[in-house]
Amino acid sequence: MVRFIFAAKMTVDEELVAFLSQYVTENKKSKMAGALQQRTRHIAVVLEEIYQPHNASACLRNCDCLGVQDLYIVENRNSYQPNNGVSMGSAKWLSLHRYRETASAVATLRNQGYRIVATTPNYEGYDPVSLPLDQPVALLFGTEERGLTEKAIQSADDYLCLPMYGFTQSYNISVTVAITLYRLVERLRDSEIHWQLEEADKTKILLEWYRRIVRRHDLLEEEFWKEKENT
């Protein structure tokens, strides 16, 4: 194992990041640092009962491509089953939060200061151009067949509907997520809102990323703690 010099005034997460960075190539470190600069938690996505592998995977990919870090997965009845061939490995770069009940996910997000916004064509509300972004927004998406459950709709603070000018009543769920996020993320980036991650969040996420790409990171970290105890 490469000997690690412990620095003063570093948090444990920072020490672990510095330690594991010894096993990450400079190219990967550079790409991760660049991606972290573009990540946001000002917008979060909640997927309720999305179980079709293709759609689930495409939603993951949309979030990663547009820099949305947090994806909340609600599995009231159906298991969320991404297809790695479609997601292109995007799952390992996202923070996935799984819940068995919609109410629990909504309560968690509301306690974190998010405005809960249900995407539905059946209620008057905002569109991606007019939705306020003055506080963090959690967007709830449901299945194409049934949309969001009534519980999810009733728990929302606001509603959002995508404009449609044809005969069909809804977009594919992955398309809905992509269109909505693209417009909101662009607006956010053009605003004066502080949408970037806090430094502590960057460190925690980077640590998770390193752990996902460093082989046998668990054994390496055991050695890290042993060495730390002996210093």
Secondary structure, 3 states (H helix, E strand, C coil): CCCCCCCCCCCHHHHHHHHHHHHCCHHHHHHHHHHHHHCECCEEEEEECCCCHHHHHHHHHHHHHCCECEEEEECCCCCCCCCHHHHCCHHHHCEEEEECCHHHHHHHHHHCCCEEEEECCCCCCECCCCCCCCCCEEEEECECCCECCHHHHHHCCEEECCCCCCCCCCCCHHHHHHHHHHHHHHHHHHCCCCCECCHHHHHHHHHHHHHHHCCCHHHHHHHHHHHHHCC
